[in-house]
Amino acid sequence: MELLIYICALVFAFLILVSVHELGHFIVARRLGVKVLRFSVGFGPPLFKWQSKSGTDFVLGVIPLGGYISMLDTRNQPDVTPEMEAKAFDKVAPWRQILIAAAGPGANFVLAVLLFWAILLGGVATPVPYIGTVEPDSPADQAGLQPGEQLVSVDGVPVEQWTEVTAQLLRRIGDSGSIVLTTEIGSRNKNYSIAIDNWLSTEKDPMLLSELGFAPGYLPVLEAVRADSAGEKAGLQAGDHIVAISGQPVREWNELVEIVRNSPDQEITVQFERNGNPHLVVATPKGSVQPDGTVIGLLGVERGHPTTLVQPGIFGGLWGGIKQTWDYTTLIITSIGKMITGQMSPSNLAGPVSIAHYAGTTVQSSFVDYVALLGMLSVSLGLINLLPIPVLDGGHIVYATAQMIMRRPVPLKVQQIATMVGIFFIGGLFILVFFNDITRFIPS
């Protein structure tokens, strides 16, 4: 059943992204007077076929992992009549060819903006980025990072949620120097400088936070106190902020859990703040025998989940969608550049198996997360197609640009050789990402 969910999530994602991409080409080609012979989503034998009044065949292929539009072109359709030549792609002005080629990726960027905008319109409540456990002798520990502090910026870029923290750290893969984390505790800001040297340049699927030596955390604020529990008997209430237990400072939820677990059936003093006022109570965590025979203490309280609500409104959400699209675009371009220069391992490239896994996981956990993934994939598809490689949209843009400069088309022989090189490159890339998928999900 889970495999079916992964496959359906992947197929739906490709259908949406490819359809929008090809629709961009189709609309602009028609607007600029180029005849479109076929609009196909998917490859292989057609599951569905319909011909419009303009003569365009709309096809849904049996293999829904791609698509294309076929335009009138005298280079591969030599029987084009003189009357129809004006509607051939290779016969229209080069600037028109550039606009048609760029329209597909452009449609993907527009889709990404709309998807991120839709998410923001609904409002997004995300966990506040508090520092949790800091591993002893880790880079974060050596820099002095403390549990319970709230991250407010990474390298000077403000962050309000963990996804923004991760995005900023991804930009630093392969770099040397230092990562500067700024935290807020109370009304004070503190800067921590963590030294890096070719950071994670050879790592595959690096765990960014754990590599620095810390984990996401939560403040020791109670969301609920169970009835007839040790916490209720002591007088604790939802909303209480625990600051110390038996004189030991508590800065983060896991510290509270650790102390309570180690105090079964023992009296402890609990210092906390309620509505800004300090309080002190005595509690006795109830002993509980675990399956392995150990006894732990339970206070009967539940952790709160402090969140940041992002709800910028219609125009603010549109700007937010544009900004997120731009951020992902620059992040992908930076990452590609680092892979080319060897600062980042190409093993981080993901293929269809990885995409199916991520799509299936997100669609089960949250529809909003799945929509966000579609937005990121749409940006990726747009950028990949803009690469200056023959057989991709970027290759057509290069040809048309060269024609504008030389004032004559690129010789057909040169295009044929370049196409073969492009096919070889794309084939090698597919082999690489499939290999990455195999090593990522199949145990060695």
C-alpha positions as CSV (number, residue, x, y, z in Angstrom):
1,M,0.0,0.0,0.0
2,E,2.8,2.4,0.9
3,L,4.6,1.6,-2.4
4,L,1.3,2.5,-4.3
5,I,1.1,5.8,-2.4
6,Y,4.7,6.6,-3.4
7,I,4.0,5.8,-7.1
8,C,0.8,7.8,-7.2
9,A,2.4,10.8,-5.5
10,L,5.3,10.7,-8.0
11,V,3.0,10.3,-11.1
12,F,0.8,13.1,-9.9
13,A,3.8,15.3,-9.4
14,F,5.2,14.6,-12.8
15,L,1.8,15.1,-14.5
16,I,1.4,18.5,-12.9
17,L,4.9,19.8,-13.5
18,V,5.3,18.4,-17.0
19,S,1.8,19.6,-18.1
20,V,2.5,23.2,-16.9
21,H,6.0,23.1,-18.5
22,E,4.7,22.1,-21.9
23,L,1.7,24.4,-21.6
24,G,4.1,27.3,-21.3
25,H,5.7,26.3,-24.6
26,F,2.4,25.7,-26.2
27,I,0.8,29.0,-25.3
28,V,3.7,31.1,-26.4
29,A,4.3,29.1,-29.6
30,R,0.7,29.6,-30.6
31,R,0.8,33.3,-29.7
32,L,3.9,33.8,-31.8
33,G,2.5,32.0,-34.9
34,V,4.2,28.7,-34.7
35,K,2.1,25.6,-35.5
36,V,2.1,22.9,-32.7
37,L,1.7,19.4,-34.1
38,R,1.5,17.5,-30.8
39,F,1.2,18.2,-27.1
40,S,2.2,15.1,-25.2
41,V,2.3,14.4,-21.5
42,G,4.1,11.1,-21.1
43,F,5.9,8.9,-23.6
44,G,5.1,5.6,-25.3
45,P,1.8,4.4,-26.7
46,P,-1.1,6.9,-26.1
47,L,-3.7,6.2,-23.5
48,F,-5.7,9.1,-24.7
49,K,-5.6,11.2,-27.9
50,W,-7.6,14.1,-29.1
51,Q,-7.1,16.5,-32.0
52,S,-8.1,20.1,-31.8
53,K,-9.6,22.2,-34.6
54,S,-6.2,23.8,-35.1
55,G,-4.7,20.3,-35.9
56,T,-2.8,19.8,-32.6
57,D,-2.8,16.3,-31.2
58,F,-3.2,16.2,-27.5
59,V,-1.8,12.9,-26.1
60,L,-1.5,11.2,-22.7
61,G,1.3,8.7,-22.9
62,V,1.5,5.4,-21.1
63,I,4.8,6.4,-19.3
64,P,3.9,9.6,-17.4
65,L,7.5,10.6,-16.6
66,G,8.1,13.4,-19.0
67,G,6.5,15.1,-22.0
68,Y,7.1,17.3,-25.1
69,I,5.5,19.5,-27.7
70,S,6.3,18.9,-31.3
71,M,6.3,22.0,-33.5
72,L,6.4,22.3,-37.3
73,D,10.1,22.4,-38.3
74,T,11.5,22.2,-41.8
75,R,14.7,20.6,-40.5
76,N,13.0,17.3,-39.8
77,Q,9.8,17.8,-42.0
78,P,11.1,18.5,-45.5
79,D,7.7,18.4,-47.1
80,V,6.5,21.6,-45.6
81,T,4.7,23.8,-48.1
82,P,5.9,27.4,-48.8
83,E,2.6,28.6,-47.3
84,M,3.3,26.8,-44.0
85,E,7.0,27.7,-43.7
86,A,6.1,30.9,-41.9
87,K,4.6,28.8,-39.1
88,A,7.7,26.6,-38.7
89,F,9.8,27.0,-35.5
90,D,13.1,27.2,-37.4
91,K,11.8,29.9,-39.7
92,V,10.5,32.4,-37.2
93,A,12.8,35.1,-35.9
94,P,15.4,34.0,-33.3
95,W,13.9,36.1,-30.6
96,R,10.7,34.3,-31.0
97,Q,12.5,30.9,-30.7
98,I,14.1,32.2,-27.5
99,L,10.7,33.2,-26.0
100,I,9.1,29.8,-27.0
101,A,12.0,27.8,-25.5
102,A,12.1,29.9,-22.3
103,A,8.3,29.7,-21.8
104,G,8.4,26.1,-20.5
105,P,10.9,26.9,-17.6
106,G,9.2,30.2,-17.1
107,A,5.9,28.4,-16.6
108,N,7.5,26.2,-13.9
109,F,8.8,29.3,-12.0
110,V,5.3,30.8,-12.2
111,L,3.8,27.6,-10.9
112,A,6.3,27.5,-8.0
113,V,5.4,31.1,-7.0
114,L,1.7,30.2,-7.1
115,L,2.2,27.1,-5.0
116,F,4.2,28.9,-2.3
117,W,1.7,31.8,-2.4
118,A,-1.2,29.3,-1.8
119,I,0.6,27.9,1.2
120,L,1.2,31.3,2.7
121,L,-2.4,32.4,2.0
122,G,-3.6,29.6,4.3
123,G,-1.2,30.5,7.0
124,V,1.8,28.4,8.1
125,A,2.5,27.6,11.7
126,T,6.1,26.3,12.1
127,P,8.1,25.3,15.1
128,V,10.2,28.1,16.6
129,P,13.9,27.2,16.0
130,Y,15.1,26.5,19.6
131,I,18.4,24.8,20.2
132,G,18.0,21.4,21.7
133,T,20.7,18.9,22.8
134,V,24.3,20.1,22.2
135,E,26.7,17.2,21.8
136,P,29.8,17.4,24.0
137,D,33.0,18.3,22.2
138,S,31.1,19.0,19.0
139,P,31.8,22.1,16.9
140,A,28.6,23.7,18.4
141,D,29.7,22.9,21.9
142,Q,33.2,24.2,21.3
143,A,31.7,27.5,20.0
144,G,29.7,27.7,23.3
145,L,26.2,27.2,21.9
146,Q,23.6,26.6,24.7
147,P,20.4,24.5,24.8
148,G,17.1,26.5,24.9
149,E,18.3,29.5,22.9
150,Q,16.3,30.6,19.9
151,L,18.1,30.8,16.5
152,V,17.3,34.2,14.9
153,S,19.9,34.3,12.1
154,V,22.5,32.2,10.2
155,D,25.4,34.1,8.7
156,G,23.4,37.3,9.3
157,V,20.3,36.1,7.4
158,P,17.2,36.2,9.6
159,V,15.5,32.8,10.2
160,E,12.1,32.1,11.7
161,Q,11.7,28.4,11.0
162,W,13.9,25.3,10.7
163,T,13.5,25.1,6.9
164,E,15.1,28.6,6.6
165,V,17.9,27.4,8.9
166,T,18.5,24.3,6.8
167,A,18.4,26.4,3.5
168,Q,21.1,28.7,4.8
169,L,23.3,25.9,6.0
170,L,23.0,24.1,2.6
171,R,24.5,27.2,1.0
172,R,27.7,26.7,3.1
173,I,28.4,23.1,2.0
174,G,32.0,22.9,0.7
175,D,33.0,26.3,2.2
176,S,35.8,27.1,4.6
177,G,35.8,29.8,7.2
178,S,33.1,30.0,9.8
179,I,29.3,29.7,10.2
180,V,27.9,32.4,12.4
181,L,24.8,31.5,14.4
182,T,22.9,34.3,16.2
183,T,20.6,33.3,19.1
184,E,18.2,35.2,21.3
185,I,17.7,34.4,24.9
186,G,15.5,36.8,26.9
187,S,16.2,40.2,25.2
188,R,19.8,39.5,24.5
189,N,21.4,38.3,21.2
190,K,24.6,36.2,21.2
191,N,26.8,35.3,18.2
192,Y,28.5,31.9,17.9
193,S,31.2,31.3,15.3
194,I,31.7,27.7,14.2
195,A,34.8,27.0,12.2
196,I,34.5,25.0,9.0
197,D,37.0,23.6,6.4
198,N,35.6,22.2,3.1
199,W,32.5,21.5,5.2
200,L,30.7,18.3,4.2
201,S,32.2,18.5,0.6
202,T,32.4,14.7,0.3
203,E,29.3,13.7,2.4
204,K,26.2,12.1,0.9
205,D,22.9,13.4,2.2
206,P,24.6,15.2,5.1
207,M,22.6,15.8,8.4
208,L,23.4,19.4,8.7
209,L,22.5,20.1,12.3
210,S,23.9,16.9,13.7
211,E,27.2,17.6,11.8
212,L,27.4,20.9,13.7
213,G,26.6,19.0,16.9
214,F,23.1,20.1,18.0
215,A,19.5,19.1,17.5
216,P,16.2,21.0,17.3
217,G,14.7,21.5,20.7
218,Y,11.7,22.8,22.6
219,L,11.4,25.1,25.6
220,P,10.3,23.4,28.9
221,V,6.8,24.8,28.7
222,L,3.9,22.6,29.6
223,E,1.1,22.2,27.1
224,A,-1.0,19.9,29.3
225,V,-1.0,18.2,32.7
226,R,-2.7,14.8,32.9
227,A,-5.4,14.3,35.5
228,D,-4.3,12.6,38.7
229,S,-0.7,12.7,37.7
230,A,2.3,13.7,39.9
231,G,2.4,17.0,38.1
232,E,-1.3,17.8,38.8
233,K,-0.9,16.8,42.5
234,A,2.0,19.2,42.8
235,G,-0.1,22.0,41.3
236,L,1.5,22.3,37.9
237,Q,-0.7,23.8,35.1
238,A,-0.7,24.1,31.3
239,G,1.5,27.1,30.3
240,D,3.9,26.8,33.1
241,H,7.5,27.4,32.1
242,I,9.9,25.2,34.0
243,V,13.2,26.9,34.9
244,A,14.9,24.5,37.4
245,I,14.4,21.2,39.1
246,S,16.0,20.6,42.5
247,G,18.3,23.6,41.9
248,Q,19.5,22.3,38.5
249,P,18.7,24.8,35.7
250,V,16.4,23.5,32.9
251,R,16.9,25.2,29.6
252,E,15.4,22.7,27.2
253,W,12.7,20.0,27.3
254,N,15.0,17.1,27.1
255,E,16.9,18.3,30.2
256,L,13.5,18.3,32.1
257,V,12.8,14.7,30.9
258,E,16.2,13.5,31.9
259,I,16.0,14.8,35.4
260,V,12.5,13.5,36.0
261,R,13.2,10.1,34.5
262,N,16.2,9.7,36.9
263,S,14.0,10.6,40.0
264,P,11.4,7.8,40.3
265,D,9.4,8.1,43.6
266,Q,11.8,10.8,44.8
267,E,10.8,14.3,45.9
268,I,12.0,17.1,43.6
269,T,11.5,20.8,43.8
270,V,10.2,22.4,40.6
271,Q,10.8,26.1,39.9
272,F,8.7,27.6,37.2
273,E,7.2,30.8,35.9
274,R,3.4,31.3,35.5
275,N,2.3,34.5,33.8
276,G,5.7,35.9,34.5
277,N,5.7,35.2,38.2
278,P,8.1,32.8,39.9
279,H,6.7,29.7,41.7
280,L,8.1,26.7,43.6
281,V,6.4,23.4,44.2
282,V,7.4,19.9,45.4
283,A,6.6,16.9,43.2
284,T,7.2,13.2,43.4
285,P,7.5,11.6,39.9
286,K,5.7,8.3,39.8
287,G,7.9,5.3,39.2
288,S,7.1,3.3,36.1
289,V,8.7,-0.1,35.3
290,Q,9.9,-0.3,31.6
291,P,10.0,-3.5,29.5
292,D,13.7,-3.9,30.1
293,G,13.1,-3.8,33.9
294,T,14.4,-0.3,34.6
295,V,12.3,2.1,36.6
296,I,11.8,5.7,35.4
297,G,10.0,8.7,36.9
298,L,6.9,10.2,35.2
299,L,5.5,13.6,36.0
300,G,2.5,13.4,33.7
301,V,3.1,16.5,31.8
302,E,3.1,17.1,28.0
303,R,5.4,19.3,26.0
304,G,4.3,22.5,24.4
305,H,5.0,23.3,20.7
306,P,5.8,27.0,20.4
307,T,5.2,28.0,16.8
308,T,5.6,31.0,14.5
309,L,2.5,31.8,12.5
310,V,3.3,33.1,9.0
311,Q,0.2,34.6,7.5
312,P,1.2,37.6,5.3
313,G,-2.0,38.2,3.4
314,I,-2.7,38.3,-0.3
315,F,0.1,40.7,-1.5
316,G,2.5,39.7,1.2
317,G,1.9,36.1,0.4
318,L,2.6,36.8,-3.3
319,W,5.9,38.5,-2.4
320,G,6.7,35.6,-0.1
321,G,6.1,33.1,-2.9
322,I,8.4,35.1,-5.2
323,K,11.0,35.2,-2.5
324,Q,10.8,31.5,-1.8
325,T,11.1,30.7,-5.5
326,W,14.1,33.0,-5.8
327,D,15.7,31.5,-2.7
328,Y,15.4,27.9,-4.0
329,T,16.6,29.0,-7.5
330,T,19.8,30.6,-6.1
331,L,20.3,27.6,-3.8
332,I,20.1,25.1,-6.6
333,I,22.4,27.2,-8.8
334,T,24.9,27.5,-6.0
335,S,24.7,23.7,-5.4
336,I,25.2,22.9,-9.1
337,G,28.2,25.2,-9.2
338,K,29.8,23.5,-6.1
339,M,29.3,20.1,-7.6
340,I,31.1,21.2,-10.8
341,T,34.0,22.7,-8.8
342,G,34.1,19.6,-6.5
343,Q,32.9,21.5,-3.3
344,M,29.9,19.3,-3.1
345,S,29.5,15.6,-3.7
346,P,27.4,14.7,-6.8
347,S,26.0,11.8,-4.7
348,N,23.5,14.3,-3.4
349,L,21.7,14.4,-6.7
350,A,18.3,12.7,-6.5
351,G,16.6,10.5,-9.1
352,P,13.0,9.3,-9.6
353,V,13.2,6.8,-6.8
354,S,14.3,9.5,-4.3
355,I,11.7,11.9,-5.6
356,A,9.0,9.2,-5.3
357,H,10.1,8.5,-1.7
358,Y,10.0,12.2,-0.7
359,A,6.7,12.7,-2.5
360,G,5.1,9.7,-0.9
361,T,6.4,10.6,2.6
362,T,5.2,14.2,2.4
363,V,1.8,13.4,1.0
364,Q,1.2,11.1,3.9
365,S,2.5,13.5,6.5
366,S,1.0,16.8,5.3
367,F,-0.7,18.0,2.1
368,V,1.0,21.4,2.7
369,D,4.4,19.7,2.7
370,Y,3.6,17.9,-0.5
371,V,2.6,21.2,-2.2
372,A,5.9,22.8,-1.0
373,L,7.7,19.8,-2.5
374,L,5.9,20.4,-5.8
375,G,7.1,24.0,-5.7
376,M,10.7,23.0,-5.2
377,L,10.5,20.3,-7.9
378,S,9.0,22.9,-10.3
379,V,12.0,25.2,-9.7
380,S,14.4,22.3,-10.3
381,L,12.6,21.3,-13.5
382,G,12.7,24.9,-14.8
383,L,16.4,25.3,-14.0
384,I,17.4,21.9,-15.4
385,N,15.7,22.8,-18.7
386,L,17.6,26.1,-18.9
387,L,21.0,24.4,-18.9
388,P,22.8,25.2,-22.2
389,I,22.7,21.6,-23.3
390,P,21.3,20.5,-26.7
391,V,18.0,18.6,-26.5
392,L,17.0,20.9,-23.5
393,D,15.3,24.3,-23.8
394,G,18.6,26.0,-22.9
395,G,20.2,24.4,-26.0
396,H,17.5,26.0,-28.2
397,I,18.1,29.3,-26.6
398,V,21.9,29.0,-27.3
399,Y,21.2,28.2,-30.9
400,A,18.8,31.1,-31.4
401,T,21.3,33.5,-29.6
402,A,24.1,32.3,-31.9
403,Q,21.9,32.9,-34.9
404,M,21.2,36.5,-33.8
405,I,24.9,37.1,-33.4
406,M,26.1,35.4,-36.6
407,R,23.0,36.4,-38.6
408,R,22.6,32.9,-39.9
409,P,21.4,29.6,-38.4
410,V,23.9,27.3,-36.7
411,P,24.9,24.7,-39.3
412,L,22.7,21.6,-39.1
413,K,25.8,19.4,-38.9
414,V,27.0,21.3,-35.8
415,Q,23.5,20.9,-34.3
416,Q,23.5,17.2,-34.9
417,I,26.9,16.7,-33.3
418,A,25.9,18.9,-30.3
419,T,22.7,16.9,-30.0
420,M,24.6,13.6,-29.7
421,V,26.8,15.2,-27.1
422,G,23.8,16.4,-25.2
423,I,22.1,13.0,-25.3
424,F,25.3,11.4,-24.0
425,F,25.4,14.0,-21.2
426,I,21.8,13.5,-20.2
427,G,22.2,9.8,-20.4
428,G,25.2,9.9,-18.1
429,L,23.3,12.2,-15.7
430,F,20.4,9.7,-15.5
431,I,22.8,6.8,-14.8
432,L,24.3,8.9,-12.0
433,V,21.0,9.7,-10.3
434,F,19.8,6.1,-10.6
435,F,23.0,4.9,-9.1
436,N,22.6,7.4,-6.3
437,D,19.0,6.2,-5.7
438,I,20.2,2.6,-5.6
439,T,23.0,3.3,-3.0
440,R,20.6,5.5,-1.0
441,F,17.8,3.0,-0.6
442,I,19.2,-0.4,-1.2
443,P,21.3,-1.7,1.7
444,S,24.9,-2.6,0.7
